[in-house]
Every structure is written in C-alpha cells, then in structure tokens.
Amino acid sequence: MSSDKAWPRLSPVHTGIRGKCPRCGKGRLFEGFLKLRDGCDVCGLDYSFADPADGPAFFVICFGCVPSVVLAILIEIQFSAPYWVHLVTSLPFMLLTCIPPLRPLKGWLVASQFFYKAREGRLVEKPLAADTDDPA
C-alpha cells in the first residue's frame, strides 16, 4: 500500500481508544473483544508490529483493581458485611472497573506503538577503532 508519509499523523489516544486503525483512523483494530485483526480493512496496514503484551492488564490492575479491593476492605471493616453483600457490591464494582477498560487501553497502546514507531530493542555493532583502515 502507500507509505506512511501519505497518511496524516493521527493521535494514538483518539484512534486507539475508539479501536480504529492507527494509520487511517477508519478501519477496525479488533476482531473480537481483545483479539487484534491481522490488518486494516481500509488502508491495509499490517498489525503484526503490535505487541502490547501485558500493558493493558498492568494498567487495569493499578488503576482498577486496587480501588475495588480497597472498597471491599472498607465495606468489610466498616460493616462486617456477610459474603452476599460483597457479591452484590464488591464483585460488580470490580468487574466494572477491570473488564471495560481493557479494550481501550490495548487499542491506545497499539496505536502508540505505531505512532512512535516503537519496536524491540536491537544491538548496533560499532566497529572498533583498531578495525578501521584509517591510519590517523
């Protein structure tokens, strides 16, 4: 397809959170809830560069699970609540703070990888000074 220079630079926040292609902003990024498509159906961008790994889960654990566990502990300490109260309050709160943010966060991380051209680190071998043919 066309080179990256033919496409406008789109914000990773706007494209990723909506689950759109990071290059054209129109194609879909996801095939299922969290499964990435092989490529964009509009511009043909290959999504094989994308590797968000455990990033979305890490952010959800930090910003979703911790507050929901704190809420459950506060309910237990304050009211000595029976288990059914936690099933009605803590469990739904935990599910709502943990599952819905996964997809937008994964989309944002994939779009950020494209936008900033992030890739695996590689070692670059530099020639030693003794290996050069320069007599100086």
C-alpha positions in Angstrom: 0.0 0.0 0.0 1.0 3.6 0.4 3.9 4.8 2.5 3.3 6.2 6.0 4.0 9.7 4.7 0.8 9.7 2.6 -1.3 9.4 5.8 -1.9 12.1 8.3 -0.4 11.6 11.8 -3.4 10.7 14.0 -3.4 10.9 17.8 -3.0 7.4 19.4 -5.5 8.4 22.0 -8.2 9.2 19.6 -7.7 6.2 17.3 -6.7 3.6 20.0 -9.5 4.3 22.5 -12.1 4.0 19.7 -10.5 0.8 18.4 -9.7 2.3 15.0 -6.6 1.8 12.7 -3.7 4.0 13.9 -2.8 4.9 10.3 -6.1 5.8 8.6 -8.4 6.1 11.6 -11.2 4.3 9.8 -10.5 0.6 9.8 -11.2 -1.6 12.8 -8.4 -2.6 15.1 -10.1 -5.5 16.9 -11.6 -8.7 15.6 -13.2 -9.7 18.9 -13.1 -8.1 22.4 -9.3 -8.1 22.7 -8.1 -10.0 19.6 -6.3 -7.8 17.1 -7.1 -8.2 13.5 -4.4 -9.2 11.0 -4.5 -5.8 9.3 -6.7 -2.8 8.5 -9.6 -3.5 6.1 -9.4 0.2 4.8 -5.7 1.1 4.3 -4.1 -2.3 4.5 -1.8 -1.6 7.5 -0.4 -4.9 8.8 -0.9 -5.1 12.6 2.0 -7.5 13.1 4.1 -4.7 14.6 1.7 -4.6 17.6 2.7 -6.2 20.8 1.0 -4.6 23.8 1.9 -7.7 25.9 0.7 -7.3 29.5 0.5 -3.5 29.4 -3.3 -3.2 29.4 -3.6 -5.7 32.3 -0.9 -3.8 34.3 -2.8 -0.5 34.0 -6.1 -2.1 34.9 -4.5 -3.8 37.9 -3.0 -0.5 39.1 -6.0 1.8 38.4 -9.0 -0.6 38.6 -8.3 -3.5 40.9 -6.6 -1.6 43.7 -9.6 0.8 44.3 -12.1 -2.1 44.0 -10.2 -4.1 46.6 -9.9 -1.1 48.9 -13.7 -0.7 48.6 -14.3 -4.3 49.5 -11.9 -4.0 52.5 -13.6 -0.8 53.7 -17.1 -2.4 53.4 -15.8 -5.4 55.4 -14.1 -3.2 58.1 -16.9 -0.7 58.4 -19.9 -3.1 58.4 -18.6 -6.6 58.9 -20.7 -7.5 55.9 -21.7 -11.0 55.1 -20.4 -12.6 51.9 -23.6 -11.9 49.9 -23.1 -8.2 50.4 -19.7 -8.5 48.8 -21.3 -10.4 45.9 -23.8 -7.6 45.4 -21.4 -4.7 45.9 -17.7 -5.5 45.6 -17.9 -8.1 42.8 -19.9 -5.9 40.3 -17.7 -2.9 41.1 -14.5 -5.0 40.5 -15.9 -6.3 37.2 -16.9 -2.9 36.0 -13.5 -1.3 36.9 -11.5 -4.2 35.4 -13.0 -5.5 32.2 -14.3 -2.5 30.2 -11.0 -0.5 30.3 -9.0 -3.4 28.8 -10.0 -2.8 25.2 -9.5 1.0 25.0 -6.2 0.6 26.8 -5.0 -2.1 24.5 -6.1 0.0 21.5 -4.2 3.0 22.9 -1.0 1.0 23.4 -1.1 -0.5 19.9 -1.8 3.0 18.4 1.1 4.4 20.4 3.4 1.7 19.2 2.6 2.7 15.6 2.7 6.5 16.3 6.0 6.4 18.0 7.4 3.6 15.8 8.2 1.5 18.9 9.8 -1.8 18.3 12.0 -4.4 20.0 15.4 -3.1 21.1 18.3 -4.1 18.9 22.0 -4.0 19.4 24.0 -2.0 16.9 27.6 -3.1 16.4 30.1 -0.3 16.0 33.5 -1.0 14.5 36.4 -0.8 17.0 39.0 1.9 16.4 41.6 -0.7 15.7 39.4 -2.3 13.0 39.4 0.8 10.8 41.8 1.3 7.9 42.3 4.9 8.8 46.0 5.5 9.8 45.1 8.5 11.9 
